[in-house]
Amino acid sequence: MIGLIFGDTELPVLILKKIKKKKIKYIIIDLSKNNKFNKDKNSYSISIGQFGKIINKLKEHKCKKVLFAGRINKPKFSSLKLDFKGLYYIKNIIKASKLGDAAVIKEVIRILVKEKIKVISSIIFNPELSLKKGNLTKAKPNMSDLKDIKKGIISLSKLNQNNHIQGLVVRNNRVIIKEGSKGTKKMLKSIKKIKNQSGILIKFPKKNQDFRVDLPTIGFETFKDCKNSGLKGIVLKAKKNIIINKKKCLRFANNNQIFLKII
């Protein structure tokens, strides 16, 4: 029996589909905004502040392993309904939240480990969602693009280890914008489009990222947003990013002269 701690985005749906296909026994702890898994008989909607209830439910079903997937919005701590264990752990969670989202995730994992529950990779059942090194599209980066890519990678490497930033855009050898707390889509929509297709989205894992959870994810909407923002390429990290609807994304990229480079 495996525990699936699910939030929003399409990733949990893909994981659940594969788990059902493999006939693996599971329960879902549904932390999505609108309880999107409430029709599944194995799903339980529990507040993120009710650590005791979450842990008891996992242990009740003999779940020694859990998998995190999807976006879980950071709650307003003042409005959380806390149970006894929630009260016990909340101070550490709030303290971690001041360091960023990555620190919160690490603290939650630490709590689960303390409760003798192992956290496994979010794509252990869906390895096809990660990518190998190479240029996956007809379009390829030119020498100027490669300089921009190097510039962006150096900029990401200088970020604080608890920073939430996973992406940025480089244009004409200058980082023009970094991803804020509202994510990649918001960042791309704020970019001013110029006449000629220019600029590269680089989306990498955070520094000291726990690769079992919260891997940077792109999908068809990301490619559309890049086109609408006038960008000419996307750069990801091999085996450290997730792509949803790969075939559809590559078809769109090839039709719109956008390159996808995995390094």
C-alpha positions as CSV (number, residue, x, y, z in Angstrom):
1,M,0.0,0.0,0.0
2,I,1.3,3.4,-1.0
3,G,0.2,6.8,0.3
4,L,-0.3,9.4,-2.4
5,I,-0.2,13.0,-1.1
6,F,-1.7,14.9,-4.0
7,G,-2.1,18.6,-4.8
8,D,-3.1,20.4,-7.9
9,T,-1.8,20.3,-11.5
10,E,-2.0,17.4,-14.0
11,L,0.9,15.4,-12.6
12,P,-1.1,13.6,-9.8
13,V,-3.7,12.5,-12.4
14,L,-1.0,10.9,-14.6
15,I,0.6,9.2,-11.6
16,L,-2.7,7.8,-10.4
17,K,-3.5,6.5,-13.8
18,K,-0.2,4.5,-13.9
19,I,-0.7,3.2,-10.4
20,K,-4.2,1.9,-11.2
21,K,-2.8,0.3,-14.4
22,K,-0.2,-1.5,-12.4
23,K,-2.9,-2.5,-9.9
24,I,-1.0,-1.1,-6.9
25,K,-2.9,-0.6,-3.7
26,Y,-3.1,3.1,-2.6
27,I,-4.8,5.8,-0.6
28,I,-4.9,9.4,-1.5
29,I,-4.4,12.3,1.0
30,D,-6.1,15.0,-1.1
31,L,-4.6,18.4,-0.4
32,S,-5.8,19.9,-3.7
33,K,-7.6,23.3,-3.6
34,N,-11.0,21.9,-4.6
35,N,-10.6,18.3,-3.5
36,K,-10.3,17.1,-7.1
37,F,-10.0,13.4,-6.0
38,N,-13.1,13.3,-3.9
39,K,-14.8,10.8,-6.2
40,D,-12.1,8.2,-5.6
41,K,-13.2,5.8,-2.9
42,N,-9.6,5.6,-1.6
43,S,-9.3,9.4,-1.2
44,Y,-9.3,11.4,2.0
45,S,-9.5,15.1,2.2
46,I,-7.5,16.3,5.2
47,S,-6.3,19.8,6.2
48,I,-2.5,20.2,5.9
49,G,-2.5,21.3,9.5
50,Q,-3.9,18.0,10.7
51,F,-0.6,16.1,10.7
52,G,-2.0,13.6,13.3
53,K,-4.9,12.7,11.1
54,I,-2.7,12.4,8.0
55,I,-0.2,10.2,9.7
56,N,-2.8,8.1,11.4
57,K,-4.6,7.5,8.1
58,L,-1.3,6.4,6.4
59,K,-0.5,4.1,9.3
60,E,-4.0,2.8,9.5
61,H,-3.6,1.6,5.9
62,K,-0.1,0.3,6.5
63,C,1.5,2.9,4.2
64,K,5.2,2.7,4.8
65,K,5.9,4.8,1.7
66,V,4.4,8.0,0.4
67,L,4.7,10.0,-2.8
68,F,4.2,13.7,-3.2
69,A,2.9,15.2,-6.4
70,G,1.2,18.4,-7.5
71,R,1.1,21.9,-6.3
72,I,0.2,22.4,-2.7
73,N,-0.5,26.0,-1.9
74,K,1.1,27.3,1.3
75,P,-1.7,27.8,3.7
76,K,-2.5,30.8,5.9
77,F,-1.1,29.4,9.2
78,S,-3.4,31.6,11.3
79,S,-6.5,30.0,9.8
80,L,-5.3,26.3,9.9
81,K,-7.3,23.8,11.9
82,L,-4.7,22.0,13.9
83,D,-4.9,18.7,15.6
84,F,-2.5,17.6,18.4
85,K,0.4,16.7,16.2
86,G,-0.3,19.7,14.1
87,L,0.2,21.9,17.1
88,Y,3.4,19.9,17.9
89,Y,4.9,20.4,14.5
90,I,3.6,23.8,13.4
91,K,6.3,25.9,14.9
92,N,9.0,24.1,12.8
93,I,6.8,24.5,9.7
94,I,6.3,28.2,10.2
95,K,10.0,28.6,10.9
96,A,10.8,26.8,7.7
97,S,8.3,28.8,5.7
98,K,10.4,31.9,6.3
99,L,13.2,30.3,4.4
100,G,11.1,29.5,1.4
101,D,8.9,26.7,-0.1
102,A,11.9,24.3,-0.4
103,A,12.5,24.5,3.3
104,V,8.8,23.7,4.1
105,I,8.9,20.6,1.9
106,K,12.1,19.4,3.6
107,E,10.5,19.9,7.0
108,V,7.4,17.9,6.1
109,I,9.7,15.1,4.8
110,R,11.6,15.3,8.1
111,I,8.4,14.9,10.0
112,L,7.3,11.8,8.0
113,V,10.7,10.2,8.4
114,K,10.4,10.8,12.1
115,E,7.1,8.9,11.9
116,K,8.9,6.1,10.1
117,I,7.2,6.8,6.7
118,K,9.6,6.9,3.7
119,V,9.2,9.5,0.9
120,I,9.8,8.1,-2.6
121,S,10.3,9.8,-5.9
122,S,7.2,11.5,-7.5
123,I,8.0,9.9,-10.8
124,I,9.0,6.4,-9.7
125,F,6.0,5.0,-11.6
126,N,6.3,7.5,-14.5
127,P,10.0,7.6,-15.5
128,E,8.8,8.6,-19.0
129,L,8.0,12.1,-17.7
130,S,11.7,12.9,-17.2
131,L,14.1,13.6,-20.1
132,K,17.6,12.6,-21.3
133,K,20.3,15.0,-22.5
134,G,20.1,16.3,-26.0
135,N,18.2,18.7,-28.3
136,L,14.7,17.2,-28.8
137,T,13.4,19.6,-31.5
138,K,14.2,20.5,-35.1
139,A,15.2,24.0,-34.0
140,K,18.6,24.2,-32.2
141,P,20.2,27.0,-30.1
142,N,22.9,29.0,-32.0
143,M,26.1,30.4,-30.6
144,S,24.4,33.5,-29.2
145,D,21.7,31.3,-27.5
146,L,24.4,29.1,-25.9
147,K,25.9,32.2,-24.4
148,D,22.5,33.2,-23.0
149,I,22.0,29.7,-21.6
150,K,25.3,29.9,-19.8
151,K,24.4,33.3,-18.4
152,G,21.1,32.0,-17.1
153,I,22.6,28.9,-15.5
154,I,25.2,30.9,-13.7
155,S,22.5,33.2,-12.4
156,L,20.4,30.3,-11.1
157,S,23.5,28.8,-9.4
158,K,24.0,32.0,-7.4
159,L,20.6,31.8,-5.7
160,N,20.1,31.0,-2.0
161,Q,19.5,27.3,-1.4
162,N,16.0,27.9,0.0
163,N,15.0,30.3,-2.7
164,H,11.7,29.3,-4.5
165,I,13.0,30.4,-8.0
166,Q,13.1,27.6,-10.5
167,G,13.1,29.5,-13.7
168,L,14.2,32.7,-15.4
169,V,14.4,34.2,-18.9
170,V,17.5,35.4,-20.6
171,R,17.5,37.7,-23.6
172,N,20.5,39.3,-25.4
173,N,22.9,38.1,-22.7
174,R,20.8,39.6,-19.9
175,V,18.5,38.0,-17.4
176,I,15.4,40.0,-17.9
177,I,13.1,38.3,-15.3
178,K,13.1,35.6,-12.6
179,E,10.3,33.5,-11.6
180,G,8.3,34.8,-8.6
181,S,6.3,32.9,-6.1
182,K,3.3,32.9,-8.5
183,G,5.2,30.6,-10.9
184,T,6.4,30.3,-14.5
185,K,3.1,31.2,-16.2
186,K,2.8,34.5,-14.4
187,M,6.4,35.3,-15.3
188,L,6.1,34.5,-19.0
189,K,2.9,36.6,-19.3
190,S,4.7,39.6,-17.9
191,I,7.4,39.5,-20.6
192,K,7.2,42.2,-23.2
193,K,7.2,40.6,-26.7
194,I,9.7,42.1,-29.2
195,K,9.6,42.0,-33.0
196,N,12.0,39.0,-33.5
197,Q,11.6,35.8,-31.6
198,S,14.2,36.1,-28.9
199,G,14.8,34.9,-25.3
200,I,15.2,31.6,-23.6
201,L,13.3,30.1,-20.6
202,I,15.6,28.1,-18.3
203,K,13.9,26.0,-15.7
204,F,16.0,24.1,-13.3
205,P,15.6,22.5,-9.9
206,K,16.2,24.7,-6.9
207,K,19.6,24.5,-5.3
208,N,19.8,21.5,-2.9
209,Q,16.4,20.4,-4.2
210,D,15.0,17.1,-2.8
211,F,14.5,15.3,-6.1
212,R,11.8,13.1,-4.6
213,V,9.4,15.9,-4.6
214,D,8.5,19.2,-6.4
215,L,10.5,18.7,-9.6
216,P,10.2,21.6,-12.0
217,T,7.4,20.8,-14.5
218,I,6.5,22.1,-17.9
219,G,3.7,21.2,-20.3
220,F,1.8,22.3,-23.3
221,E,0.7,25.6,-21.7
222,T,4.3,26.5,-21.0
223,F,5.2,26.1,-24.7
224,K,2.2,28.2,-25.7
225,D,3.2,30.9,-23.2
226,C,6.7,30.9,-24.5
227,K,5.4,31.5,-28.1
228,N,3.1,34.2,-26.9
229,S,6.0,35.9,-25.1
230,G,8.2,35.7,-28.2
231,L,10.7,33.2,-26.7
232,K,12.7,30.9,-29.0
233,G,13.7,28.1,-26.6
234,I,13.4,26.2,-23.4
235,V,16.3,24.6,-21.4
236,L,15.7,21.9,-18.8
237,K,17.9,19.7,-16.7
238,A,18.3,16.0,-17.7
239,K,16.4,13.7,-15.3
240,K,15.6,16.6,-13.0
241,N,12.6,18.1,-14.8
242,I,9.1,16.8,-15.7
243,I,7.3,17.3,-19.0
244,I,3.6,16.6,-19.4
245,N,2.2,15.7,-22.8
246,K,5.6,15.3,-24.3
247,K,4.5,14.5,-27.9
248,K,2.0,17.3,-28.0
249,C,4.7,19.7,-26.7
250,L,7.3,18.7,-29.2
251,R,4.9,18.9,-32.1
252,F,4.0,22.4,-31.1
253,A,7.6,23.4,-30.6
254,N,8.6,22.1,-34.1
255,N,5.6,23.9,-35.7
256,N,6.7,27.2,-34.1
257,Q,10.5,27.0,-34.4
258,I,11.0,26.7,-30.6
259,F,13.9,24.6,-29.4
260,L,13.9,22.3,-26.4
261,K,17.4,21.6,-25.0
262,I,18.1,19.2,-22.2
263,I,21.5,19.5,-20.5
